[in-house]
Each structure stands twice: as structure tokens, then as C-alpha cells.
Amino acid sequence: MWRMLARMPIAVTLAILLHLVLLLAIVFSELWQPETVKPSGEASQPSMPNIQAESVSSEAIESQAERMREQRENRERERTEAERATEEAAAARRAEEARTQQLAELREAREREAAQEAERLEELRKEQQEVEAAREQARKEAEEARKEAAEAAKQREAEEKARQEAAEKARQEAEEQARKEAEEKARREAEEKARQEAEEQARKEAEEKARREAEEKARQEAEEKARREAEEKARQEAEEKARREAEEKARQEAEEKAAREQAEREAREQALRDQLAAEQQARAESDALSRWAAAIQSKVRANWQRPRGARPGWTCTVTVQQDADGRVRNVSVERCDGDRLFERSVVQAIEAASPLPKPEIESIFQEELRFNFKPE
């Protein structure tokens, strides 16, 4: 029903008003019936006097029966006219529906747009308000009609007939006007819809183009930024790597230099210590050798016996071979200033001194000794 109201608001409104008027006419005719004769003792309407059954004349009964018959005929005629009006309204509605079906389908297909849906709902709300206002106006008119009907029943029938004719004419004119307005409205809506769709399509295409351009620009900027960042990162990493390598190389070189300097310093110190030790060892060995030679000389002198004819100042240079325990194995004379007796006495003294004294330092021990023997 609401969809029909949205399609043909004026025609449907007039049809509803017509039905309301006919319904009110039927109700008023029912309410406007004259009071029936009641038995004695029962109360009638407050505005009518109490009438005893036996006091009613035949003329009054006949008149009242005639009025009741007329009322029934009027009600029947009104119902017939109401049904006919309803059928005509339904036929007109169906014809209107057939005429506007194509436009309605086009409008329904385009009602998907949210903005037009809101507009249509707003129009529907306004039309509903108009319907409610029309209903209220009809109610007021019906109330006025009821009051006027109470004052003049006969005049009501004439006015009712004139009203029905005017209503029928108004209905026809209204339906024709509604049809024209609906067609014009549908045409304007179709044109407006087409224009809006074209504008919307153009706007969407422009927005899509702008969006694609913006995305492409953003992508290029992002790629350029990423490239610059990658290059900067690579440069920084290369610089950092070079710095670390340089630092590592410098550290290694410093460590190597320090190690070399330490080694050189330690070598110099060790060489100095070795030199000092060697000098000390040499001095110790020299001193020990001097003391060893003196000990051998002393022991040989102690075992030497001066031969006859020996002169002071004679010397004899001999070579002595000994074993590890100092035992003399051989004595040979290299040079001697004295005679053979003196030479012989020196050899005997050396052999008598065997085993010869050992040196204080074992490393200076020599199996072959060469020394110059002097008696004094």
C-alpha cells in the first residue's frame, strides 16, 4: 500500500477521502433514524417525549414507516454508490498503475542511491502528513455535516447528491491532474537522475584518476625515498665498515707495533741480561780459571823437588792431559829453559800432583791443559 501511495499520492489520497466521506454518510444515516415506538414504561431519547403505544395514530405510523423505508432505500443507494465509487477508484488505480508501471520500475531500479532514497522518504513523510491533514479535515467536515444533517435531513440528501457529483468530478479531475503530475514528476526525476548519474560518474572518474595519480606519485616518492634511504644506508654501512676495518687495522698495527717494540725491548733487555750474565760468567770463569790454574800450580810446586844445578828463573811450558776426575794421563814439555833434570823434575811433580784439583765451575774444566811452570 505504501508503495502504491508513493507512486500515486494524489489519486490514492482522493480515493481514501472519497471512501471516508461515503463511510461517514452511511454512519450518519444510521444515526439519524427517527425514534421507534416503544412499549409503555420504556424510556426514549432525551430529546423526544414519551409516547404511549395506544396514542399513536395510523397516519403517524404510516408516515414513520414511509420515512423508514426511504431511509433504507437511501442507505441501500448510498452503499451501492459507495461500492460503485470503490470499484471505479480501484479501476482508476489499476489503470494508473498500468500507465505508470514502466516509470515505477525505472524509479525502483534507481532507488538504490542513498541520497534519492532519503529524498523519497522525505516526500513520503510529507505526503503522509498531507493524508493525515486530509483525514483530519474530513473528520471536521464530517462532524459539520452531522450537525447540518441534524438540522435539515432533506437538504442533506440534495447536498449529498451535489457533493457526490462534485466529488466524482473532483476525483476525475484530480486523477487526471495526478496522472499528469506523476508523468511530469517521473520525467523530471528521470532527467535529474540521469544528470546526477552523469555528474556522479564524472566525479567518480575524476576522483579515480586523481587517486591513481596520487597513488602513482606516492609510489614513486616512496620508491625514491626507499632508494635514497638504501643508498644512504649502504653508504653509511660502507663508511662504518671502512671505519671499523681502519680501526681494526690500526689496532692490529698498534698491537703489532707494541708487540714488536715489546719484543725488541724484551730482546734488548734479554740481550743486556745475557751480556751481563755472559760477562759475569766470563768474569766468574776467568776468576775460577785463574784460581784453578793457581791451585794446579800450587799443588805441582808442592810436589816439585828442586834438582841439583837448577837455577832461579828457569821456566817450563808443558801440556797436561787429564781425565774427568783430574788424573794425569800424559805430560809433554813444549818448551823449557832448564836442563833435562829440571824438565824431568817438572814432569814428575805434575804426575805426583795427580789427581789435579778440579775447577770451581765445572764448565771450565779442560782435559788438556797448557801452563807455564815456575818454581818460585
Backbone hydrogen bonds, N-H to C=O, Kabsch-Sander energy under -0.5 kcal/mol:
donor,donor_aa,acceptor,acceptor_aa,energy
5,L,1,M,-2.5
6,A,2,W,-2.3
7,R,3,R,-1.9
8,M,4,M,-2.9
12,V,8,M,-2.3
13,T,9,P,-2.0
14,L,10,I,-2.6
15,A,11,A,-2.3
16,I,12,V,-2.5
17,L,13,T,-2.6
18,L,14,L,-2.6
19,H,15,A,-2.3
20,L,16,I,-2.4
21,V,17,L,-2.6
22,L,18,L,-2.4
23,L,19,H,-2.6
24,L,20,L,-2.8
25,A,21,V,-2.4
26,I,22,L,-2.1
27,V,23,L,-2.4
28,F,24,L,-3.0
29,S,25,A,-2.2
30,E,26,I,-1.8
31,L,27,V,-2.5
32,W,28,F,-1.9
33,Q,30,E,-0.9
42,E,39,P,-1.6
48,M,45,Q,-1.4
55,S,52,Q,-1.4
56,V,53,A,-1.1
61,I,57,S,-2.1
62,E,58,S,-2.6
63,S,59,E,-2.9
64,Q,60,A,-2.8
65,A,61,I,-2.7
66,E,62,E,-2.4
67,R,63,S,-2.4
68,M,64,Q,-2.4
69,R,65,A,-2.3
70,E,66,E,-2.7
71,Q,67,R,-2.6
72,R,68,M,-2.5
73,E,69,R,-2.7
74,N,70,E,-3.2
75,R,71,Q,-3.1
76,E,72,R,-2.8
77,R,73,E,-3.3
78,E,74,N,-3.0
79,R,75,R,-2.8
80,T,76,E,-2.7
81,E,77,R,-2.9
82,A,78,E,-2.8
83,E,79,R,-2.9
84,R,80,T,-2.9
85,A,81,E,-3.0
86,T,82,A,-2.6
87,E,83,E,-3.0
88,E,84,R,-2.8
89,A,85,A,-2.9
90,A,86,T,-2.8
91,A,87,E,-2.9
92,A,88,E,-3.2
93,R,89,A,-2.9
94,R,90,A,-2.9
95,A,91,A,-2.8
96,E,92,A,-2.9
97,E,93,R,-2.9
98,A,94,R,-2.7
99,R,95,A,-2.5
100,T,96,E,-2.6
101,Q,97,E,-0.7
101,Q,98,A,-0.5
104,A,100,T,-3.1
105,E,101,Q,-2.8
106,L,102,Q,-2.2
107,R,103,L,-2.6
108,E,104,A,-3.0
109,A,105,E,-2.3
110,R,106,L,-1.3
111,E,107,R,-0.6
111,E,108,E,-0.7
113,E,110,R,-1.2
117,E,113,E,-2.0
118,A,114,A,-2.1
119,E,115,A,-2.0
120,R,116,Q,-3.0
121,L,117,E,-2.6
122,E,118,A,-2.2
123,E,119,E,-2.5
124,L,120,R,-2.7
125,R,121,L,-2.7
126,K,122,E,-2.3
127,E,123,E,-2.9
128,Q,124,L,-2.8
129,Q,125,R,-2.4
130,E,126,K,-2.4
131,V,127,E,-2.6
132,E,128,Q,-3.2
133,A,129,Q,-2.8
134,A,130,E,-2.9
135,R,131,V,-3.0
136,E,132,E,-2.8
137,Q,133,A,-2.8
138,A,134,A,-2.9
139,R,135,R,-2.9
140,K,136,E,-2.5
141,E,137,Q,-3.0
142,A,138,A,-3.1
143,E,139,R,-2.5
144,E,140,K,-2.5
145,A,141,E,-2.9
146,R,142,A,-2.8
147,K,143,E,-2.0
148,E,144,E,-2.9
149,A,145,A,-3.1
150,A,146,R,-1.8
151,E,147,K,-1.0
152,A,148,E,-2.2
156,R,152,A,-1.2
157,E,153,A,-1.4
158,A,154,K,-1.5
159,E,155,Q,-2.9
160,E,156,R,-3.3
161,K,157,E,-2.4
162,A,158,A,-2.7
163,R,159,E,-3.0
164,Q,160,E,-2.7
165,E,161,K,-2.5
166,A,162,A,-2.9
167,A,163,R,-3.4
168,E,164,Q,-3.0
169,K,165,E,-2.7
170,A,166,A,-3.4
171,R,167,A,-3.2
172,Q,168,E,-2.8
173,E,169,K,-3.3
174,A,170,A,-3.5
175,E,171,R,-3.3
176,E,172,Q,-2.6
177,Q,173,E,-3.0
178,A,174,A,-3.4
179,R,175,E,-2.9
180,K,176,E,-2.6
181,E,177,Q,-3.2
182,A,178,A,-3.1
183,E,179,R,-2.8
184,E,180,K,-3.0
185,K,181,E,-3.4
186,A,182,A,-3.0
187,R,183,E,-2.6
188,R,184,E,-3.0
189,E,185,K,-3.2
190,A,186,A,-2.7
191,E,187,R,-2.8
192,E,188,R,-3.4
193,K,189,E,-3.1
194,A,190,A,-2.7
195,R,191,E,-2.8
196,Q,192,E,-3.2
197,E,193,K,-3.1
198,A,194,A,-2.6
199,E,195,R,-3.0
200,E,196,Q,-3.4
201,Q,197,E,-3.1
202,A,198,A,-2.8
203,R,199,E,-3.1
204,K,200,E,-3.2
205,E,201,Q,-2.8
206,A,202,A,-2.7
207,E,203,R,-3.2
208,E,204,K,-3.3
209,K,205,E,-2.8
210,A,206,A,-3.0
211,R,207,E,-3.1
212,R,208,E,-3.0
213,E,209,K,-2.8
214,A,210,A,-2.9
215,E,211,R,-3.2
216,E,212,R,-3.0
217,K,213,E,-2.8
218,A,214,A,-3.1
219,R,215,E,-3.2
220,Q,216,E,-2.9
221,E,217,K,-3.0
222,A,218,A,-3.0
223,E,219,R,-3.0
224,E,220,Q,-3.2
225,K,221,E,-3.1
226,A,222,A,-3.2
227,R,223,E,-3.1
228,R,224,E,-3.0
229,E,225,K,-3.2
230,A,226,A,-3.0
231,E,227,R,-3.1
232,E,228,R,-3.4
233,K,229,E,-3.1
234,A,230,A,-3.2
235,R,231,E,-3.2
236,Q,232,E,-3.1
237,E,233,K,-3.2
238,A,234,A,-3.0
239,E,235,R,-3.3
240,E,236,Q,-3.4
241,K,237,E,-3.2
242,A,238,A,-3.3
243,R,239,E,-3.2
244,R,240,E,-3.2
245,E,241,K,-3.3
246,A,242,A,-3.3
247,E,243,R,-3.4
248,E,244,R,-3.5
249,K,245,E,-3.5
250,A,246,A,-3.4
251,R,247,E,-3.2
252,Q,248,E,-3.4
253,E,249,K,-3.5
254,A,250,A,-3.2
255,E,251,R,-3.6
256,E,252,Q,-3.9
257,K,253,E,-3.4
258,A,254,A,-3.5
259,A,255,E,-3.3
260,R,256,E,-3.6
261,E,257,K,-3.7
262,Q,258,A,-3.1
263,A,259,A,-3.7
264,E,260,R,-4.1
265,R,261,E,-3.4
266,E,262,Q,-3.8
267,A,263,A,-3.6
268,R,264,E,-3.6
269,E,265,R,-3.3
270,Q,266,E,-3.7
271,A,267,A,-3.9
272,L,268,R,-3.1
273,R,269,E,-3.4
274,D,270,Q,-4.2
275,Q,271,A,-3.5
276,L,272,L,-3.3
277,A,273,R,-3.6
278,A,274,D,-3.8
279,E,275,Q,-3.5
280,Q,276,L,-3.6
281,Q,277,A,-4.0
282,A,278,A,-3.9
283,R,279,E,-3.4
284,A,280,Q,-3.3
285,E,281,Q,-4.1
286,S,282,A,-3.4
287,D,283,R,-3.2
288,A,284,A,-3.5
289,L,285,E,-3.9
290,S,286,S,-2.7
291,R,287,D,-2.9
292,W,288,A,-3.2
293,A,289,L,-3.0
294,A,290,S,-2.6
295,A,291,R,-2.5
296,I,292,W,-2.6
297,Q,293,A,-3.1
298,S,294,A,-2.9
299,K,295,A,-2.5
300,V,296,I,-2.9
301,R,297,Q,-2.8
302,A,298,S,-2.2
303,N,299,K,-1.4
304,W,301,R,-1.2
306,R,304,W,-0.5
310,A,307,P,-1.5
314,W,311,R,-1.4
316,C,373,F,-2.1
317,T,335,R,-3.7
318,V,316,C,-0.6
318,V,371,F,-2.3
319,T,332,S,-3.2
320,V,369,L,-2.9
321,Q,330,N,-2.8
322,Q,367,E,-2.9
323,D,327,R,-1.9
326,G,323,D,-1.6
329,R,321,Q,-3.5
330,N,321,Q,-1.7
332,S,319,T,-2.6
334,E,317,T,-2.8
334,E,332,S,-0.5
335,R,317,T,-2.0
337,D,315,T,-3.1
343,E,339,D,-2.4
344,R,340,R,-3.1
345,S,341,L,-2.8
346,V,342,F,-1.9
347,V,343,E,-1.9
348,Q,344,R,-2.3
349,A,345,S,-2.2
350,I,346,V,-2.1
351,E,347,V,-2.4
352,A,348,Q,-2.6
353,A,349,A,-1.6
354,S,351,E,-1.1
356,L,326,G,-3.1
362,E,360,E,-0.6
364,I,361,I,-1.4
365,F,362,E,-1.5
369,L,320,V,-3.5
369,L,367,E,-0.6
371,F,318,V,-1.7
373,F,316,C,-3.2
373,F,371,F,-0.7
